[in-house]
Amino acid sequence: MSIPPSSSANTPAPKIDRGCAQIYLGDAVALLPALPAHSVDSLVTDPPYGLAFNGQDWDDVTGFRESLTDIDTTDMSAAEVFEEWCRAWGAGAVHALKPGAHVAAFGGARTWHRMVRGLERAGLQIRDQVAWLHSTGMPKSTDISHAIDKHHGITRTDRVVQYSDAEGILGATRSVTEPGSPVTEDAKTWEGWGTALRPAFEPIIIARAPTIGSTVANVLEHGTGAIHVDAGRFGHGKWPTNVALDQSQADALDALTGSWDAESPTSSRFPIFRFAAKPSAEERPRAFGISHTTVKPLALMQWLIELLTPAGGRVLEPFAGSGATVEAAVRAGFQVVAVEREASYLPLIESRLDRIAPGWTT
């Protein structure tokens, strides 16, 4: 007999309820354990990476500590706090997921190992990872030569930095258009040195809630535990791979292998999803002057959802953001339960839902 969902008496009312989409406002660490147990069929999410993105608390140790109300993190490093935060939301996910339900969670190249450790400690089984290759990452590297000049108290008079006041969550941004000429001998020695590569891939961790018995027994009893291979096929029915490309990476691969004009280019071996560094209004909605900057392609999110979720199933998204996972799930015919901590992003999610079915009411 399958495990029935537990009582939802402790679950707060959703802030947005569109029938097939319920969006809760609050902290995922606190809210996930309040969801009915064993009530969702998959979890697909783009969570904070723990990289202090543009100084935002939701991606910084400050925000993670605020979520860990029952844990003393005083003596933990920032990396340890991030891992503990991943363990905490992972434990809530295990509570809400059906036995054998799959998880797909994006991670940052520098911190994904901490997320994996945290999710594994929460009880999830690490099954695989998908390498999402794209060409739009911006290097976050220190110019060692310039830093040395600054260390010696030297200002480069020919260095040009542009500042802009952008709308939305980024606020003021800066870009170096001309690094300037090294002044000190030390700076001249270290010209051309930095501290980081340009990011061009993001790992997507594929995990699974523990099964009850064998995979076959779990599939028959709970409807979860397997991946929908046929739903993830691409091209002419190719088996889904654990590498996915954006179009520019696909073009670069074909140019590198000399197969861009062949009937079967090298890139055709992998699924390809369009991605833009600055997503269009279609991919990045705006409401009341607010937009979200870390938006994943709808097609990629829908591919993951269809790959991991049984027909008619319910998808969980603990970090809804602008609602890309929400929109992808609804468009693909699934139910979705999502959590978002920032109230300012709820209108973005509503705008996505309005786009799918105008006239819906909350």
Buried (B, 14 or more C-beta within 10 A) or exposed (E): EEEEBBEEEEBEEBBBBBEBBBBBBBBBBBBBBBBBBBBBBBBBBBBBBBBBBBEBBBBBBBBBBBBBEEBEBEEBEBBBBBBBBBBBBBBBBBBBBBBBBBBBBBBBBBBBBBBBBBBBBBBBBBEEBBBBBBBBBEEBEEBBBBBBBEEEEBEBEEBEEEEEEEEEBBEEEEEEEEBBBBBBEBBEEBBEEBEEEEBBBBBBBBBBBBBBEEEEBBBEBBBBBBBBEEBBBBEEEEEBBEBBBBBBBBBBBBEEEEBBEEEEBBBBBBBBBBBBEEBEEEBBBBBEEBBBBBBBBBBBBBBBBBBBBBEEBBBBBBBBBBBBBBBBBBBBEBBBBBBBBBEBBBBBBBBBBBEBEEEBEE
